[in-house]
């Protein structure tokens, strides 16, 4: 019987072990998409307990606890840190075969040196040991980033953000780069006129441009885009339900904008028109600045209306949508390509049924200018588990060039999520190792295969983003 979380965890062949321990394991981490709070890095946050560090904001764990019958008071409510941790410990044995079981134990082992399985019997001891270690300075936000060999992270930031904490981090001399990434989702969220009007007011204030119509909206966003670039930004990111494809005149765009600012809820057609135009113009900004643009598409958000009213967004009530937008995606990229304004692009889909479509779609717009210009993004959100990662790697291999893939990211709000990179790297090495052992890759090419592993884990991202 193989011990749990041994050195060859998820590695089932000698070649897989060689590739991981000799190559993947030693590569630094470039976490080019995450949701860490830059203020916590700037202030080198210390955590009062493992509950704050581990359970705060983690909707993956919250969903599992709800499924296990845990009352909301012990999840997002006013229960004590110990009570919340205890309920998570009670839930852990029921997460067997869920990726949370692997992730959680990897985090305990790699951060705190704890090999014990978390369960109701071990909870008190593990809670005390983690909290004792958290008192040490090396367990601060920056200390944990150092511990995991992080070289660079990109946070996720709204155009109205002043980026003061990014400047503070840079001025402090912190050796790990922390760069902003441009996330203009709220500029496209005109479905809620009241919130949108308030946002436009804030955007107008920080840009110094009186936003009266679509043209001045673009002017204001361009000014903030320039500001982000001055502060080191090299990536944009868009969270969308789907891609958009409609035609619209400038007069129509101005009319839609004016109606929303006057409190009128736009029709679905008007939303589609406005978002088509705005997403295109934002993509042109990225191309002119030679940024990488990322598109995360496919979630169906805030499905539980009662809990959304109580808890707000990003609290564990999102799921996979069914919108398949191949034609819209093709038209979006084709128009940019025709204008010579198609930036380096990463597409992440949430519905696994779209994997092959996306992997094939990006091949239509590889233009030979750089290797892997168009990327099929890493398995995301509901898919960043063993099966989802393996399928994404396999589909990419079948439809494109796995060797040019820019690799994994955490997409996380937690400083304990860096073992996601280890998890990915082990799965990658196991997949490739199996191919070698099965005679599907030549043993004579093992040096090149090892180089491919190192490239996917680190080198490709370093080159692609220009960090």
C-alpha positions in Angstrom: 0.0 0.0 0.0 1.4 3.4 -1.0 1.5 6.0 1.8 -0.6 9.1 1.4 1.2 12.2 0.2 4.6 10.4 -0.1 7.3 11.9 -2.3 5.9 10.3 -5.4 2.3 11.4 -4.7 0.4 11.4 -8.1 3.6 10.1 -9.8 3.1 6.5 -11.0 6.2 5.8 -13.0 9.9 6.1 -12.6 10.0 8.6 -15.5 7.3 10.7 -13.9 9.3 10.8 -10.7 12.5 11.8 -12.5 10.7 14.6 -14.4 9.1 16.0 -11.3 11.9 15.8 -8.8 14.7 16.5 -11.2 13.0 19.3 -13.2 9.4 20.6 -12.3 9.9 20.8 -8.6 12.9 23.2 -8.7 11.3 25.8 -11.0 10.2 29.1 -9.5 6.5 30.1 -9.5 5.1 32.8 -11.8 1.5 33.2 -10.6 0.2 35.4 -13.4 -3.4 35.4 -12.3 -4.6 35.6 -8.7 -6.9 37.5 -6.5 -4.5 38.3 -3.6 -5.1 41.6 -1.9 -2.1 43.8 -2.7 -2.6 45.7 0.6 -1.9 42.5 2.5 1.4 42.1 0.7 2.3 45.7 1.1 1.6 45.6 4.9 3.1 42.1 5.1 0.0 40.8 6.9 0.2 38.5 9.9 -2.6 36.1 10.4 -4.3 35.7 13.7 -5.2 32.1 13.1 -5.2 29.3 10.6 -8.9 29.9 10.2 -8.3 33.5 8.9 -5.5 32.3 6.6 -7.2 29.1 5.4 -11.0 29.5 5.5 -11.5 33.3 5.0 -12.8 33.9 1.5 -12.4 30.3 0.3 -15.7 29.5 -1.4 -14.5 26.1 -2.4 -14.4 25.1 1.3 -17.6 26.9 2.0 -19.5 24.9 -0.6 -18.2 21.7 0.8 -19.2 22.6 4.3 -22.7 23.6 3.2 -23.0 20.2 1.4 -22.0 18.5 4.6 -24.8 20.2 6.5 -22.8 22.8 8.3 -24.8 25.9 9.4 -23.9 29.2 7.7 -22.9 30.6 11.1 -19.8 28.4 11.1 -19.0 29.3 7.5 -19.4 33.0 6.9 -21.1 33.9 10.2 -20.1 35.1 13.6 -18.8 31.8 15.0 -15.3 31.9 16.6 -12.2 30.9 14.6 -11.9 27.6 16.5 -15.6 26.8 15.9 -15.2 27.4 12.1 -12.0 25.3 12.0 -13.6 22.5 13.9 -16.5 22.4 11.4 -14.1 22.3 8.6 -12.2 19.4 10.3 -15.5 17.6 10.6 -16.1 18.1 6.9 -12.7 17.0 5.7 -13.2 13.2 5.9 -16.3 13.6 3.7 -14.2 15.3 1.0 -12.4 12.1 0.0 -12.1 12.1 -3.8 -12.8 15.8 -3.9 -9.7 17.9 -4.8 -10.1 19.8 -1.5 -8.8 16.7 0.3 -5.6 16.8 -1.7 -5.2 20.5 -1.7 -5.8 20.9 2.0 -3.4 18.2 3.0 -0.7 19.5 0.6 -1.1 22.9 2.2 -0.8 21.6 5.7 2.3 19.6 4.8 4.1 22.1 2.7 3.4 25.2 4.8 3.4 23.7 8.4 5.1 20.3 8.0 2.0 18.5 9.2 1.5 15.0 7.8 -1.5 14.1 9.9 -4.9 13.8 8.3 -7.3 16.5 9.3 -10.4 15.1 11.0 -12.4 15.7 14.2 -9.8 13.8 16.3 -6.8 15.7 15.0 -8.4 19.1 14.7 -7.4 20.5 18.1 -3.8 19.5 17.7 -3.5 20.8 14.2 -5.2 24.0 15.0 -2.8 24.6 17.9 0.3 23.7 15.8 -0.6 25.9 12.9 -1.4 28.9 15.2 1.8 28.5 17.0 3.8 28.6 13.7 1.8 31.6 12.5 3.3 33.6 15.3 6.7 33.4 13.6 7.7 36.2 11.2 8.3 33.8 8.3 4.6 33.0 8.3 3.6 36.5 7.2 2.1 37.1 3.7 5.5 37.9 2.3 7.1 35.0 4.2 4.7 32.5 2.7 5.4 33.8 -0.8 9.2 33.4 -0.2 8.6 29.9 1.3 6.9 28.7 -1.9 9.6 30.1 -4.3 7.3 32.7 -5.8 9.1 35.0 -8.3 6.1 37.1 -9.5 2.4 37.5 -9.1 -0.2 39.5 -10.9 -3.2 40.6 -8.9 -6.6 41.5 -10.3 -7.4 45.2 -10.2 -10.3 47.5 -11.3 -9.5 50.5 -13.6 -10.5 52.9 -10.8 -7.9 51.4 -8.3 -5.2 53.8 -7.4 -2.6 51.0 -7.2 -1.0 52.6 -4.2 -0.2 49.3 -2.6 1.6 48.1 -5.7 3.8 51.2 -5.6 4.3 50.7 -1.9 5.4 47.1 -2.5 7.9 48.1 -5.2 9.3 51.0 -3.1 9.8 48.7 -0.2 12.3 46.6 -2.1 10.4 43.4 -1.8 12.2 40.9 -4.0 9.1 39.3 -5.4 7.4 41.3 -8.1 3.7 42.1 -7.5 2.2 43.6 -10.7 -1.4 44.8 -11.3 -3.6 43.2 -13.9 -6.4 45.3 -15.6 -9.9 43.8 -14.9 -12.5 46.2 -16.4 -15.6 44.0 -15.8 -17.5 46.8 -14.0 -17.2 49.0 -17.0 -19.2 46.4 -18.9 -21.8 45.7 -16.1 -24.5 48.1 -17.3 -27.3 45.6 -16.5 -27.7 47.3 -13.1 -28.2 51.0 -13.9 -27.9 52.3 -10.3 -24.6 50.5 -9.7 -23.3 51.4 -13.1 -24.0 55.1 -12.7 -22.1 55.1 -9.4 -19.2 53.3 -11.0 -19.1 55.7 -14.0 -19.0 58.6 -11.5 -16.0 57.0 -9.8 -14.3 56.4 -13.1 -14.9 60.0 -14.2 -13.4 61.2 -10.9 -10.2 59.2 -11.1 -9.6 59.8 -14.8 -10.4 63.5 -14.7 -12.7 63.0 -17.7 -16.4 64.0 -17.7 -18.0 60.8 -19.0 -21.0 61.9 -21.0 -21.2 59.3 -23.8 -19.5 56.2 -25.2 -16.6 58.2 -26.7 -15.7 59.8 -23.3 -16.1 56.4 -21.6 -13.4 55.0 -23.9 -11.3 58.1 -23.3 -11.5 57.6 -19.5 -10.7 53.9 -19.8 -7.8 54.7 -22.0 -6.4 57.1 -19.5 -6.6 54.5 -16.8 -5.1 51.9 -19.1 -2.1 54.2 -19.5 -1.9 54.7 -15.8 -1.9 50.9 -15.2 0.9 50.5 -17.8 3.0 53.2 -16.0 2.6 51.1 -12.9 3.9 47.9 -14.4 0.7 46.3 -15.8 1.2 43.9 -18.7 -2.0 41.8 -18.6 -5.7 42.4 -18.8 -8.4 40.0 -17.7 -12.1 39.7 -18.4 -14.6 37.7 -16.5 -17.6 37.1 -18.8 -20.6 34.8 -19.2 -19.8 34.5 -22.9 -18.4 36.3 -25.9 -20.5 38.9 -27.6 -21.2 39.5 -31.3 -23.4 42.3 -32.6 -23.2 45.4 -34.7 -23.9 48.9 -33.4 -23.5 52.5 -34.5 -22.0 55.2 -32.4 -25.4 56.8 -32.1 -26.8 53.6 -30.7 -24.0 53.2 -28.2 -24.5 56.8 -27.0 -28.2 56.2 -26.7 -27.7 52.9 -24.7 -25.3 54.7 -22.4 -27.6 57.6 -21.9 -30.6 55.4 -21.1 -28.6 53.4 -18.5 -27.3 56.6 -16.9 -31.0 57.8 -16.7 -31.9 54.6 -14.8 -33.3 52.5 -17.6 -32.5 48.8 -17.6 -31.1 47.9 -21.1 -32.6 45.1 -23.1 -30.6 41.9 -23.8 -30.0 43.1 -27.3 -28.7 46.5 -26.2 -26.5 44.8 -23.6 -25.0 42.6 -26.3 -24.4 45.5 -28.6 -22.7 47.6 -26.0 -20.6 44.8 -24.7 -19.5 43.8 -28.2 -18.2 47.3 -28.9 -16.6 47.8 -25.5 -14.8 44.5 -25.4 -13.4 45.2 -28.9 -12.2 48.6 -27.9 -10.6 47.3 -24.8 -8.8 44.6 -26.8 -7.5 47.3 -29.1 -6.0 49.1 -26.1 -4.3 45.9 -25.1 -2.9 45.3 -28.5 -1.5 48.8 -28.8 0.2 48.4 -25.4 1.5 44.9 -26.3 -0.3 43.4 -23.3 -1.5 39.9 -22.9 -5.3 39.7 -22.8 -7.1 37.0 -20.8 -10.7 35.9 -21.2 -12.4 33.8 -18.4 -15.7 32.9 -19.8 -18.6 30.5 -18.9 -19.7 30.9 -15.3 -23.4 31.3 -14.3 -23.1 33.5 -11.3 -25.2 34.2 -8.1 -27.6 31.4 -8.7 -29.1 31.3 -5.2 -31.0 34.6 -5.1 -31.8 34.4 -1.4 -28.1 33.8 -0.4 -26.9 36.4 -2.9 -29.1 39.0 -1.1 -27.6 37.9 2.2 -24.0 37.3 1.4 -23.2 39.1 -1.9 -21.1 37.8 -4.8 -18.1 35.4 -4.7 -19.5 33.4 -1.7 -19.9 30.0 -3.3 -23.1 30.3 -5.3 -21.7 30.3 -8.9 -21.7 27.3 -11.3 -21.0 26.3 -14.8 -23.0 27.9 -17.6 -24.2 26.4 -20.8 -23.5 29.2 -23.3 -21.5 27.9 -26.2 -20.2 30.9 -28.1 -17.9 29.5 -30.8 -19.3 31.7 -33.6 -19.2 34.8 -31.4 -15.6 34.0 -30.3 -14.5 33.5 -33.9 -16.0 36.8 -35.1 -14.5 38.7 -32.1 -11.0 37.4 -32.8 -11.3 37.6 -36.6 -12.2 41.3 -36.5 -9.2 42.1 -34.3 -7.0 40.0 -36.5 -8.2 41.8 -39.7 -7.4 45.1 -38.0 -3.9 43.7 -36.9 -5.1 44.4 -33.3 -5.2 40.9 -31.9 -2.9 40.8 -28.8 -1.4 37.8 -27.2 -4.5 36.0 -25.9 -5.4 33.3 -23.3 -8.9 31.8 -23.3 -10.2 29.9 -20.2 -13.5 28.1 -20.5 -15.5 26.9 -17.5 -17.6 24.3 -19.2 -15.5 21.2 -20.0 -17.8 20.5 -23.0 -16.1 23.4 -24.7 -12.5 22.2 -24.3 -11.9 20.9 -27.8 -13.8 23.8 -29.3 -11.6 26.4 -27.6 -8.4 24.5 -28.2 -9.3 24.3 -31.9 -10.4 27.9 -32.1 -7.2 29.4 -30.9 -5.4 27.5 -33.7 -7.3 29.7 -36.2 -5.5 32.8 -35.0 -1.9 31.7 -34.5 -0.1 34.0 -36.9 3.5 32.9 -36.6 4.6 36.1 -35.0 5.6 34.4 -31.7 5.3 30.9 -30.4 2.0 30.1 -28.7 0.5 33.6 -29.3 -3.0 32.2 -28.7 -3.2 30.1 -25.6 -5.8 27.6 -24.3 -5.7 28.6 -20.6 -5.2 26.3 -17.7 -8.0 24.3 -16.2 -10.0 26.9 -14.3 -12.2 27.0 -11.2 -14.5 23.9 -11.2 -12.0 22.2 -13.5 -8.7 22.8 -11.7 -8.6 19.2 -10.3 -6.9 16.0 -11.4 -9.4 15.0 -14.0 -9.9 18.6 -15.3 -6.2 19.3 -15.5 -5.5 16.0 -17.3 -8.2 16.7 -19.8 -7.1 20.2 -20.5 -3.5 19.0 -21.1 -4.7 16.2 -23.3 -7.0 18.3 -25.4 -4.3 21.0 -25.8 -1.8 18.3 -26.8 -4.3 16.9 -29.4 -5.2 20.3 -31.0 -2.1 22.4 -30.5 1.4 22.5 -28.9 1.6 21.4 -25.3 5.3 22.4 -25.3 4.3 26.1 -25.8 1.8 26.1 -22.9 2.3 28.9 -20.3 1.2 26.7 -17.4 -0.6 26.9 -14.2 -1.9 29.7 -11.9 -3.6 29.8 -8.5 -6.6 32.1 -9.3 -6.8 32.3 -5.5 -7.2 34.8 -2.7 -5.1 32.7 -0.3 -1.4 32.8 0.5 -1.6 29.0 1.1 -2.7 28.2 -2.5 0.7 27.9 -4.1 0.7 24.1 -3.7 -1.8 24.3 -6.6 1.3 24.7 -8.8 2.9 21.5 -7.2 -0.4 19.6 -7.8 -0.4 20.7 -11.4 3.3 19.9 -11.9 2.9 16.4 -10.5 -0.1 15.7 -12.8 1.8 17.1 -15.8 4.8 14.9 -15.0 2.7 11.8 -14.5 0.9 12.3 -17.8 4.1 12.7 -19.7 5.9 10.0 -17.7 3.2 7.6 -18.7 3.7 8.4 -22.3 7.4 7.7 -22.1 6.9 4.4 -20.2 4.3 3.3 -22.6 6.5 3.9 -25.6 4.4 6.9 -26.9 7.4 9.3 -26.5 10.9 8.2 -27.2 13.3 7.6 -24.3 16.1 9.0 -26.5 14.2 12.4 -26.4 14.1 12.5 -22.6 16.4 15.6 -22.3 14.0 17.4 -24.7 11.0 16.1 -22.7 12.5 17.3 -19.5 13.1 20.8 -21.1 9.5 20.8 -22.1 8.4 20.2 -18.5 10.6 23.1 -17.3 9.2 25.3 -20.0 5.6 24.6 -19.1 6.3 25.1 -15.4 8.2 28.4 -15.7 10.1 29.3 -18.9 7.2 29.7 -21.3 5.4 32.1 -19.0 8.6 34.1 -18.4 9.1 34.6 -22.1 5.4 35.0 -23.1 4.6 37.8 -20.6 8.0 39.4 -20.9 8.5 39.5 -17.1 
